[in-house]
């Protein structure tokens, strides 16, 4: 039996520069752009680094 449907969040307005509006998040996501140039064995490390950077940005969001 399929699980319950999950509603997707409606996209918000896009920043004029094409980024998220948060330099820390933009820098973290930019790391993913180069994944196709790395050996597959290094992808997990990149994903972990991006995950940590995004967690750090969320942790300090109220401090900005």
N, C-alpha and C positions, 0 to 999 in steps of 0.2 A: 504494500500500500504506500503510495507517495506521501511524503511529509507535507505539512502545511505550507501554503504559498507564502513567500516572504516578499513584502512590498519593497520595491526599490525606493530609496530616498530621491526626492525630486532634486534635480541639479539646481544649485544656486547660481547667481550671476557670475559669469567668468570675469576674472580680473583683466584689465586692459592689456597687460603684458603677456597674457597667456599662462601665467603661473598661478599658484594658489593664493598668493598674497602674503605668504609667510616664507621668508628667505630660508629658514631652517628646513621647512618641508620641501621647498623647491630643490634645495641642494641634495637632500636625501633622495628624492625621486629621480634627480638627474643621474644618480649612480646607476639606476636601472637601465638607462639608455645605452650603456656600454656593455651590457651583459652578452650580447651576441658576439662580441670580440674576445670574450674570456672563455677558457675551457670550461666545460660543464661542471667539472669537479670544483671550480671556484664559485659557482653560482650560489651555493648555500651560504658561504661566507658573506657574499654581497647582500643577499636577502637578510641575513642576520644583522649586518651593519645598518641597513636601511631601517629595519624594524626597531633597532635600538635608538636610532636618531629620531624616528617618529614618536617613540615612547617618550624620549627626553623632551621633545617639543610639546607633547600633550601634558607632561608633568609640569612644565613651566608656563603653560598657556595663560594662566591668571597673572603671572609676573610681568608679562609683556605690556 
